[in-house]
Amino acid sequence: MKPIKYADRITGIEKSELRQLFDKAPPDSINLGLGEIQFPTPKIITERAIDIIRQRNIRYTPNAGLPELQKAITNYYNIKLNKNVCVTTGAEEAIFVSLFSFINSGDEVLIANPTYIAYKTIIKMLGGVVVEFDLDSKSNFKLDRNDFTNRITSKTKVLLINNPSNPTGKCFSENEMDFMVSKCNENDILIIVDEIYRELYTDKKPITFLDKTGKIIVISGLSKSHCMSGWRVGWTVSNDPDLIKPIIISHQYICTCAPYISQEVAITALSSEGMKVQNKIRLELESNKKFVLKQFEQLLPSLPILNNTSSPYLFININIDEIMLVNELIKNGLIVMPGRIFGSNGKHWIRLNYATDKKKLAKGIHIIKKIL
């Protein structure tokens, strides 16, 4: 029998480079590459989940999510609830269903270089065309406004960005935000903003793009802010319910609804008590960041580290082939991410996640010192 032919949209798409690196590493490696907050899920979350299991029948919810959770999400953004939320199975599904709902084959999607690695693959799977604009590494990854403007064509349908940035940990300035929103409004471009790291600030809390005027969808969730990566709960939200309407339809046929238990505990996570716990997570990450920077200052004082304002990543300029370095580090039991997997402007940079215990961080930095 002949093998079944894969769908054209999946042909050539492989496991992500990030996961391929994990596969290479010895089982006992220190993983400072995974984009996960490796702290325990707060007790307020786990205890609430146990209560729900004991007290409730675990059933489907409305496609757009529990009304109480929708309300909690709009309260978080200080906007009115008006059929303008879709609760999703994590922020990753929110990204997928948002693009699925708006781009056709041949539509161009603007993304930053560098940016989160999944964006390119999802766009290609859906028949879209990836168009990258520069965040200039020579100017601390500021927006290249001329390049951004020049990348816009009559085929540009969507701007997809994350803020704060993965991998750099930097936020767009409000001036940069206004510039992009203005250009998109002039050219009738939908803006989709992934704000999954917004609560992990180390300076002041970033402005949400929902505060701007335009065709804007914001994506977020609780995987990073509340150490809930395995609970798979995220959302899309907009000031314009017409932008969420097709997303709810797409979401319905992809997964019906986000998990009931996760939605219930998300209500707790977004409560005043839940946000107090979240602030403790943020402060613990701040402490880790200070610890890691001190370690690098003592062991590798000349190593340039990007000054950023959010957790949990350091973006480090190593001025050598970072792929070779990462492979050598893996042989020595340490996983970090090579910058170029996030885009060509990440060449000669590595991304290090410090959201784990300090003993692992210290050991990992000593391995980097040994190899460099």
Secondary structure by P-SEA (a helix, b strand, c coil): ccccccccccccccccaaaaaaaaccccccccccccccccccaaaaaaaaaaaaccccccccccccaaaaaaaaaaacccccccccccccaaaaaaaaaaacccccbbbbbccccccaaaaaaaaabbbbbbbbcccccccccaaaaaaaaccccccbbbbbcccccccccccaaaaaaaaaaaaaabbbbbbbccccccccccbbbbcccccccccccccccccccccccccccccccccccaaaaaaaaaaacccccaaaaaaaaaaacaaaaaaaaaaaaaaaaaaaaaaaaaaaccccccccccccccbbbbbcccaaaaaaaaaaaacbbbbbccccccccccbbbbbccccaaaaaaaaaaaaaac
